[in-house]
Amino acid sequence: MTERFAIYRYETEGEPAEVRYSFAPLDGVGYGGRGGAAAAEEPEAATPEEPRPAGHLEAPEGTRIVDVEPPTLEIPGRGRVDISAVIGVTEGDAAELGRLIRWHPAG
């Protein structure tokens, strides 16, 4: 059996805007801090868009989230893994994790 984790994509506010990934749906990030939960305290007239995952990770049973951003998992028998290379957002090589973690981008 495997664990399944949603990964969310968001952009930072400001110049230049950066694309980041998280296990939690976050709004854009302003100077000096992280964004709030997506759709928090929206004006009543606005209809907040439901955050949609950029994709899902499948990992071995017992895997747990260690940090929301950068998205980091603790895999039993492997230790902590920053999944940025797994989802292809860094130049890191995650080939050795191919049997442990599978990335399924939203289509």
PLY file of the C-alpha trace (Angstrom):
ply
format ascii 1.0
element vertex 107
property float x
property float y
property float z
element edge 106
property int vertex1
property int vertex2
end_header
0.00 0.00 0.00
1.19 3.53 -0.71
0.67 6.98 0.75
-0.62 9.75 -1.54
0.26 13.43 -1.14
-1.08 16.44 -3.07
1.45 19.06 -4.20
0.32 22.66 -4.80
1.98 25.29 -6.99
1.90 29.00 -6.20
3.79 32.19 -7.10
5.43 34.65 -4.77
4.35 38.26 -4.93
6.80 40.95 -5.92
9.49 41.30 -8.54
10.51 38.89 -9.78
7.77 36.44 -8.92
8.98 32.93 -8.11
7.14 29.66 -8.55
7.16 27.49 -5.42
5.63 24.20 -4.39
4.05 23.14 -1.13
2.04 20.35 0.48
-0.47 23.03 1.58
-2.52 25.24 -0.75
-1.03 28.70 -0.14
-1.74 32.14 -1.56
1.16 34.15 -2.94
3.90 35.14 -0.54
4.62 38.75 0.25
7.75 40.33 1.68
9.06 38.65 4.82
6.66 35.75 5.15
4.61 32.93 3.81
1.14 33.32 2.37
-1.99 32.44 4.21
-4.16 29.47 3.51
-5.71 29.79 0.08
-9.09 31.49 0.00
-8.80 32.72 3.59
-11.04 35.69 4.37
-12.11 36.42 0.80
-14.66 39.22 0.34
-18.17 37.81 0.26
-18.77 39.13 -3.25
-15.79 37.19 -4.59
-16.04 33.50 -5.24
-12.75 31.95 -4.20
-11.33 29.46 -6.63
-10.77 26.06 -5.09
-7.03 25.36 -4.96
-6.11 22.54 -7.32
-3.06 20.36 -6.82
-0.28 20.55 -9.40
-0.12 16.78 -9.01
0.22 13.95 -6.52
3.08 11.94 -5.11
2.87 8.28 -4.26
5.31 7.13 -1.60
5.81 4.00 0.53
3.43 3.33 3.40
4.50 5.11 6.57
5.92 8.12 4.70
5.07 11.38 6.42
5.31 15.10 5.71
8.20 16.71 7.58
7.97 20.21 6.11
5.28 21.87 4.02
7.65 24.22 2.17
9.99 23.20 0.74
7.99 19.99 0.42
9.94 17.41 2.42
8.97 13.83 3.20
10.41 11.33 5.64
10.48 7.91 3.98
10.87 4.87 6.24
14.36 3.42 5.78
15.45 6.34 3.56
15.21 9.44 5.76
14.21 12.98 4.77
13.80 13.81 1.10
13.18 17.24 -0.45
10.88 16.26 -3.28
11.73 19.26 -5.50
13.97 17.16 -7.76
11.37 14.39 -7.86
8.75 16.73 -9.31
11.30 18.32 -11.65
11.50 21.86 -10.29
15.24 21.77 -9.53
18.23 20.48 -11.42
18.85 17.81 -8.77
18.91 14.14 -9.73
16.26 11.97 -8.11
16.78 8.85 -10.22
17.57 6.72 -7.14
14.14 7.60 -5.73
12.28 6.36 -8.82
11.28 3.10 -7.14
10.20 4.83 -3.93
8.38 7.97 -5.03
6.24 8.48 -8.11
5.15 11.91 -9.34
1.81 12.18 -11.16
1.38 15.72 -12.56
-2.19 16.99 -12.87
-3.38 16.61 -16.42
0 1
1 2
2 3
3 4
4 5
5 6
6 7
7 8
8 9
9 10
10 11
11 12
12 13
13 14
14 15
15 16
16 17
17 18
18 19
19 20
20 21
21 22
22 23
23 24
24 25
25 26
26 27
27 28
28 29
29 30
30 31
31 32
32 33
33 34
34 35
35 36
36 37
37 38
38 39
39 40
40 41
41 42
42 43
43 44
44 45
45 46
46 47
47 48
48 49
49 50
50 51
51 52
52 53
53 54
54 55
55 56
56 57
57 58
58 59
59 60
60 61
61 62
62 63
63 64
64 65
65 66
66 67
67 68
68 69
69 70
70 71
71 72
72 73
73 74
74 75
75 76
76 77
77 78
78 79
79 80
80 81
81 82
82 83
83 84
84 85
85 86
86 87
87 88
88 89
89 90
90 91
91 92
92 93
93 94
94 95
95 96
96 97
97 98
98 99
99 100
100 101
101 102
102 103
103 104
104 105
105 106
